[in-house]
Amino acid sequence: MNANFVIPSWSYWTEPTRAQPLTQMYLATILEDEGHNVTFTDMRDGPKKLPKADAHLYTVATPDFDEVKQIVKSNKGVHIAGGPHINLFPKDSLAVFDSIVVGKGEESLKQMANDVGEYKLKNFYKSDIKDNYPFPRRDFFSKDKIVTSLFKTQDIPSTTVQFSYGCPFECSFCANYNRGPITERTHKEISDEIDYLKDEYDIKGLSLQDEICIPQRKPAALEWLALMESKDVLWRGQIRAIDDEDIVRGAKKSGCIELSFGLESVDKDVLNLTGKRMSIEKVSKTIDLCKKYDIKTRIYLINGLPGEKEDIVDKTKDFIKEYSPDIVLLSSLQPYPGSPIAENPEKYGIEWINTDYAKYNHLKNRFDTDDNLDSVVPFKYEDGKGLSRKQIYNNLNELQEFLRGRGANK
């Protein structure tokens, strides 16, 4: 089969080409190893006409759906899709694509590719089997789209990787498709991928895309950090807040220069209401430990969460002034489908949610002022059960201005 993977514009990213399509490269590697020919049409740097292929393949997140639908409409051929949005809305997706893949896609992808070659394509594939597959090769793209400078404080050739999948937590605002137990790649697989990136691309820094990159259990965490230390690369990643000094010290020795974690709110009542099982005290201790070992800290906050009160801006400013995380990325709540808030809005006092997801601005408003209220606050609380849309919007802008003044929102 001649398979063409289509990457949409990802216009919701400020710099789309820095967000590498690891999932698509992983799937492309599987197909290529099965003997199929693979190409990519990458629209992150501009729209393109699709080439001739036996099938065009898409991994569709909700923000991409409208754009991908237009691509399909404008290009003849066989179009096949999987991904988070397809899993959430299979019936709607079948009206757009010739075939869809739900569940874990690896085995379905191989079967689908064989069926295309034999003119036996089905309109629906599903599998919960995930075999042991190789890491994603990067040679589907030019080197400048793989190697970039992903570290603010270190101008070194770097790239993105993902060594584990899944998140065991049930935060109500999160639409993470990979909920559930964390699946970790073996140490050999991690080592082989890092060696590949160093040998082929002279990579010296890694930005880990794992939901929680350091294993949760201490013995496993220390073993993983020892592996990273042996590979002699700098790295950054996202963790669950860690107040264990041995782990933080080990992270520094292993080459870690930045750790990020989602606090989401500095109000304990908001954290409890949204199922964010996070101790503010543990976060503050994590920041202090990272400062002790000269590791930059990046925290994520969400504006407009259920349970916020009139004092949320002052509380947030006070926390940031007291603990001084190096980077603070503030977003406004965007109730994407798949999140508990979107699935059960009345539980959180939400009266209305805008389902025109293409208008959501879930990433850019971290960095730029967006004057479109419908993009920034695409929902409304019932009277008396939450702040007004205008209050939420004004709070976001006031906090963003505060963070810019501190040089923290970058």
C-alpha positions as CSV (number, residue, x, y, z in Angstrom):
1,M,0.0,0.0,0.0
2,N,1.1,3.6,-0.7
3,A,0.0,5.4,2.5
4,N,0.1,9.1,2.9
5,F,-0.1,10.5,6.4
6,V,-1.7,14.0,6.6
7,I,-0.7,16.4,9.3
8,P,-3.2,19.4,9.6
9,S,-2.0,22.9,10.3
10,W,-2.2,22.7,14.1
11,S,-2.9,26.4,14.0
12,Y,-3.8,26.4,17.7
13,W,0.0,26.1,18.4
14,T,2.0,29.3,18.4
15,E,4.8,27.4,16.6
16,P,3.3,24.3,15.0
17,T,6.4,22.8,13.6
18,R,7.9,22.6,17.1
19,A,5.1,20.1,18.0
20,Q,6.3,17.0,16.3
21,P,3.8,14.4,15.1
22,L,5.2,11.5,17.1
23,T,2.1,9.4,16.9
24,Q,2.0,9.6,13.1
25,M,5.7,8.8,12.8
26,Y,5.3,5.9,15.1
27,L,2.4,4.5,13.0
28,A,4.4,5.2,9.8
29,T,7.3,3.3,11.2
30,I,5.0,0.3,11.8
31,L,3.7,0.4,8.2
32,E,7.1,0.8,6.7
33,D,8.4,-2.2,8.6
34,E,5.4,-4.1,7.2
35,G,6.7,-3.4,3.7
36,H,4.3,-0.5,2.8
37,N,5.4,2.8,1.2
38,V,4.9,5.9,3.4
39,T,4.8,9.6,2.6
40,F,3.7,12.6,4.6
41,T,1.7,15.7,3.6
42,D,2.6,18.3,6.3
43,M,0.4,21.3,6.5
44,R,1.9,22.9,9.5
45,D,3.9,25.2,7.3
46,G,1.1,25.9,4.8
47,P,-1.8,24.1,2.9
48,K,-0.9,21.6,0.2
49,K,-2.7,19.4,-2.3
50,L,-2.6,15.7,-1.4
51,P,-0.6,13.5,-3.6
52,K,-1.9,10.3,-5.2
53,A,-2.0,7.4,-2.7
54,D,-3.9,4.3,-2.0
55,A,-5.0,5.8,1.3
56,H,-4.7,9.1,3.2
57,L,-4.3,8.6,6.9
58,Y,-5.3,11.0,9.7
59,T,-4.9,11.1,13.5
60,V,-7.6,13.5,14.5
61,A,-7.9,15.5,17.7
62,T,-11.0,17.5,18.3
63,P,-9.5,20.9,17.4
64,D,-8.4,19.4,14.0
65,F,-11.7,17.9,13.0
66,D,-13.3,20.8,11.0
67,E,-10.0,21.4,9.1
68,V,-9.5,17.7,8.3
69,K,-13.1,17.5,7.1
70,Q,-12.4,20.3,4.6
71,I,-9.2,18.5,3.5
72,V,-11.1,15.3,2.8
73,K,-13.8,17.2,1.0
74,S,-11.2,19.0,-1.3
75,N,-9.2,15.9,-2.1
76,K,-10.3,12.7,-3.9
77,G,-9.2,9.3,-2.7
78,V,-9.5,7.0,0.2
79,H,-9.4,8.7,3.6
80,I,-9.0,6.8,6.9
81,A,-8.9,8.3,10.4
82,G,-8.2,7.4,14.0
83,G,-7.3,9.3,17.1
84,P,-9.1,10.9,20.1
85,H,-12.0,12.6,18.2
86,I,-12.7,9.5,16.1
87,N,-13.0,7.4,19.3
88,L,-15.4,9.9,20.9
89,F,-17.6,10.4,17.8
90,P,-17.4,7.3,15.6
91,K,-20.8,7.7,13.9
92,D,-20.1,11.3,13.0
93,S,-16.7,10.4,11.7
94,L,-18.0,7.6,9.5
95,A,-19.9,10.3,7.6
96,V,-16.6,12.0,6.7
97,F,-14.1,9.2,6.2
98,D,-14.2,6.0,4.2
99,S,-12.9,4.1,7.2
100,I,-12.2,4.7,10.8
101,V,-10.0,3.0,13.4
102,V,-11.0,3.0,17.1
103,G,-9.2,1.6,20.1
104,K,-5.5,0.9,20.0
105,G,-4.7,1.4,16.4
106,E,-1.5,-0.6,15.8
107,E,-3.0,-4.0,14.9
108,S,-6.0,-2.4,13.1
109,L,-3.6,-0.3,11.1
110,K,-1.8,-3.3,9.8
111,Q,-5.0,-5.1,8.9
112,M,-6.4,-2.0,7.3
113,A,-3.3,-1.6,5.1
114,N,-3.6,-5.2,3.9
115,D,-7.3,-4.8,3.2
116,V,-6.6,-1.6,1.1
117,G,-4.1,-3.6,-1.0
118,E,-6.7,-6.4,-1.5
119,Y,-9.6,-3.9,-2.2
120,K,-11.3,-5.2,1.0
121,L,-11.3,-2.1,3.0
122,K,-14.0,-2.1,5.8
123,N,-15.5,1.0,7.1
124,F,-14.7,0.2,10.8
125,Y,-11.7,-1.3,12.6
126,K,-11.3,-1.9,16.3
127,S,-8.7,-3.5,18.4
128,D,-7.6,-3.3,22.0
129,I,-4.3,-5.2,21.3
130,K,-1.0,-3.2,21.5
131,D,2.0,-5.3,20.6
132,N,5.6,-4.4,21.2
133,Y,6.5,-2.0,18.4
134,P,9.6,0.0,17.5
135,F,10.2,3.6,18.4
136,P,9.2,6.2,15.7
137,R,11.8,6.8,13.1
138,R,12.2,10.5,12.1
139,D,13.5,10.2,8.5
140,F,10.0,10.9,7.1
141,F,10.7,14.6,7.6
142,S,13.6,17.0,6.8
143,K,16.1,17.4,9.6
144,D,15.0,21.0,10.3
145,K,11.6,19.7,11.4
146,I,13.1,17.1,13.7
147,V,16.0,19.0,15.3
148,T,15.3,22.4,16.9
149,S,16.1,24.3,20.0
150,L,13.5,23.4,22.6
151,F,15.3,24.8,25.7
152,K,14.9,28.4,26.6
153,T,18.2,28.4,28.6
154,Q,20.2,26.1,26.4
155,D,20.7,26.6,22.7
156,I,21.4,23.0,21.8
157,P,20.1,20.6,19.1
158,S,17.0,18.9,20.6
159,T,13.9,17.1,19.8
160,T,10.8,15.5,21.3
161,V,10.3,12.0,22.5
162,Q,7.7,10.0,24.5
163,F,8.8,7.0,26.6
164,S,5.5,6.3,28.4
165,Y,1.7,6.5,27.7
166,G,-1.3,7.1,29.9
167,C,-2.3,9.0,33.0
168,P,-4.0,7.3,36.0
169,F,-5.6,10.5,37.3
170,E,-9.2,11.6,36.7
171,C,-9.1,15.4,36.6
172,S,-12.5,16.7,35.5
173,F,-11.2,19.3,33.1
174,C,-9.0,16.9,31.2
175,A,-9.9,15.3,27.9
176,N,-6.8,13.1,27.8
177,Y,-7.6,10.1,25.6
178,N,-4.8,8.1,27.3
179,R,-6.4,7.8,30.7
180,G,-5.5,4.7,32.6
181,P,-2.4,2.9,33.9
182,I,0.9,4.2,32.6
183,T,2.5,2.0,30.0
184,E,6.3,2.4,30.1
185,R,8.7,1.5,27.3
186,T,11.5,-0.8,28.4
187,H,14.9,0.7,29.3
188,K,16.4,-1.0,26.3
189,E,13.8,0.6,24.0
190,I,14.5,4.0,25.6
191,S,18.2,3.6,25.3
192,D,18.0,2.5,21.6
193,E,15.8,5.5,20.7
194,I,18.2,8.0,22.4
195,D,21.2,6.3,20.7
196,Y,19.4,6.6,17.3
197,L,18.7,10.3,17.9
198,K,22.3,11.0,19.0
199,D,23.8,9.0,16.1
200,E,21.5,10.2,13.3
201,Y,20.7,13.8,14.4
202,D,23.4,14.7,17.0
203,I,20.7,15.3,19.5
204,K,21.9,16.8,22.8
205,G,18.6,17.6,24.4
206,L,15.2,15.9,24.8
207,S,11.8,17.3,25.5
208,L,9.7,14.4,27.0
209,Q,6.0,14.5,26.0
210,D,5.0,11.9,28.6
211,E,2.1,12.9,30.9
212,I,4.3,11.7,33.9
213,C,7.8,11.1,32.7
214,I,9.5,10.0,36.0
215,P,8.0,6.7,37.3
216,Q,5.8,7.1,40.3
217,R,7.4,4.4,42.5
218,K,10.7,5.5,44.0
219,P,12.9,2.4,43.1
220,A,11.6,2.6,39.5
221,A,12.2,6.3,39.4
222,L,15.8,6.0,40.6
223,E,16.5,3.2,38.0
224,W,15.0,5.3,35.2
225,L,17.0,8.4,36.2
226,A,20.2,6.2,36.3
227,L,19.4,5.2,32.7
228,M,19.0,8.8,31.6
229,E,22.3,9.8,33.4
230,S,24.1,7.1,31.4
231,K,22.8,8.5,28.0
232,D,24.5,11.9,28.6
233,V,21.7,14.2,27.3
234,L,19.9,17.2,28.8
235,W,16.2,16.8,29.2
236,R,13.0,18.3,30.4
237,G,9.6,16.7,31.2
238,Q,6.3,16.8,33.0
239,I,5.9,15.1,36.4
240,R,3.5,14.7,39.2
241,A,4.8,17.0,42.0
242,I,7.6,15.2,43.8
243,D,8.7,16.1,47.4
244,D,11.3,13.4,47.6
245,E,14.8,14.9,47.6
246,D,16.5,11.7,46.4
247,I,14.5,11.8,43.2
248,V,15.0,15.5,42.6
249,R,18.8,15.1,43.2
250,G,18.8,12.1,40.9
251,A,17.0,14.1,38.2
252,K,19.7,16.8,38.3
253,K,22.4,14.2,38.0
254,S,20.6,12.6,35.1
255,G,20.7,15.8,33.0
256,C,17.3,17.3,33.9
257,I,17.2,21.1,33.5
258,E,13.5,21.7,33.8
259,L,10.5,20.0,35.3
260,S,6.9,21.0,34.7
261,F,3.7,20.0,36.6
262,G,0.1,20.9,36.6
263,L,-1.1,22.7,39.7
264,E,-4.1,24.1,37.8
265,S,-5.4,26.1,40.7
266,V,-4.0,27.6,44.0
267,D,-7.5,27.2,45.6
268,K,-7.9,23.9,47.5
269,D,-11.7,23.9,47.1
270,V,-11.3,24.2,43.3
271,L,-8.8,21.3,43.3
272,N,-11.2,19.2,45.3
273,L,-14.2,20.0,43.1
274,T,-12.3,19.2,39.9
275,G,-10.8,15.9,41.1
276,K,-7.2,17.3,41.0
277,R,-5.7,15.3,43.8
278,M,-2.9,17.7,44.3
279,S,-1.5,19.2,47.5
280,I,-0.5,22.8,47.2
281,E,2.0,22.2,49.9
282,K,3.6,19.4,47.9
283,V,3.8,21.6,44.9
284,S,5.5,24.4,46.9
285,K,8.0,21.8,48.3
286,T,8.7,20.5,44.8
287,I,9.5,24.1,43.6
288,D,11.8,24.6,46.6
289,L,13.7,21.3,46.0
290,C,14.1,22.1,42.3
291,K,15.5,25.5,43.2
292,K,18.0,23.8,45.6
293,Y,19.3,21.6,42.7
294,D,19.1,24.3,40.0
295,I,16.3,22.7,38.0
296,K,13.9,25.2,36.4
297,T,10.2,24.8,37.3
298,R,7.2,25.3,35.0
299,I,3.7,25.1,36.4
300,Y,0.4,25.0,34.6
301,L,-2.7,26.9,35.8
302,I,-6.2,26.9,34.4
303,N,-8.4,30.0,34.6
304,G,-12.2,29.7,35.0
305,L,-12.4,26.3,36.7
306,P,-15.5,25.4,38.7
307,G,-15.5,26.7,42.3
308,E,-13.4,29.8,41.6
309,K,-14.3,32.8,43.8
310,E,-13.8,36.5,43.5
311,D,-10.4,36.3,45.2
312,I,-8.9,33.8,42.7
313,V,-6.7,36.4,41.0
314,D,-5.2,37.7,44.3
315,K,-4.7,34.1,45.6
316,T,-2.9,33.2,42.4
317,K,-0.6,36.3,42.4
318,D,0.2,35.6,46.1
319,F,1.3,32.0,45.4
320,I,3.5,33.0,42.4
321,K,5.1,35.8,44.4
322,E,5.8,33.5,47.3
323,Y,7.2,30.5,45.5
324,S,8.5,32.1,42.2
325,P,8.2,29.2,39.7
326,D,10.4,30.1,36.7
327,I,7.6,29.6,34.2
328,V,3.9,29.8,34.6
329,L,1.6,28.8,31.7
330,L,-1.9,29.9,32.3
331,S,-4.8,28.7,30.1
332,S,-8.5,29.3,30.2
333,L,-10.8,26.3,30.7
334,Q,-11.8,24.7,27.4
335,P,-14.4,22.0,28.0
336,Y,-13.4,19.6,25.2
337,P,-15.5,16.5,24.6
338,G,-14.2,13.5,26.6
339,S,-13.6,15.6,29.7
340,P,-15.9,14.9,32.7
341,I,-16.9,18.6,32.7
342,A,-18.0,18.4,29.1
343,E,-19.8,15.1,29.6
344,N,-21.6,16.1,32.8
345,P,-21.7,19.9,32.9
346,E,-24.6,20.3,35.3
347,K,-22.5,18.6,38.0
348,Y,-20.2,21.6,37.8
349,G,-22.9,24.2,37.6
350,I,-22.3,24.8,33.8
351,E,-25.4,26.0,31.9
352,W,-24.0,26.1,28.4
353,I,-21.0,24.9,26.4
354,N,-20.2,26.0,22.9
355,T,-19.7,22.9,20.8
356,D,-18.0,24.8,17.9
357,Y,-14.6,23.4,19.0
358,A,-12.8,24.9,16.0
359,K,-13.2,28.3,17.7
360,Y,-11.6,27.2,21.0
361,N,-8.3,28.9,21.8
362,H,-6.8,26.5,24.3
363,L,-3.1,27.2,23.7
364,K,-2.5,30.6,22.0
365,N,-4.1,32.5,24.8
366,R,-1.3,31.4,27.0
367,F,1.0,33.8,25.1
368,D,-1.2,36.3,23.3
369,T,-4.2,38.4,24.3
370,D,-7.3,37.1,22.5
371,D,-10.2,39.6,22.5
372,N,-12.7,37.0,21.4
373,L,-14.8,36.0,24.4
374,D,-16.3,33.0,22.6
375,S,-12.8,31.6,22.0
376,V,-11.5,32.3,25.5
377,V,-14.5,31.3,27.6
378,P,-16.7,28.9,25.4
379,F,-19.0,28.1,28.3
380,K,-21.3,29.7,30.9
381,Y,-21.9,28.9,34.5
382,E,-25.4,29.0,35.9
383,D,-26.2,32.2,37.9
384,G,-24.8,31.8,41.4
385,K,-22.7,28.7,40.5
386,G,-19.6,30.3,39.1
387,L,-18.0,33.5,37.9
388,S,-19.5,35.2,34.8
389,R,-17.9,34.8,31.4
390,K,-16.7,38.4,31.5
391,Q,-15.2,37.9,34.9
392,I,-13.3,34.8,33.8
393,Y,-12.1,36.7,30.7
394,N,-10.9,39.7,32.7
395,N,-9.2,37.4,35.3
396,L,-7.3,35.7,32.5
397,N,-6.0,39.0,31.0
398,E,-5.1,40.4,34.4
399,L,-3.1,37.3,35.3
400,Q,-1.4,37.1,31.9
401,E,-0.3,40.7,32.3
402,F,1.0,40.0,35.7
403,L,2.9,37.0,34.4
404,R,4.4,38.9,31.5
405,G,5.5,41.6,33.9
406,R,7.5,38.9,35.8
407,G,8.8,37.3,32.7
408,A,7.2,34.1,33.7
409,N,4.8,33.5,30.8
410,K,7.2,32.4,28.1
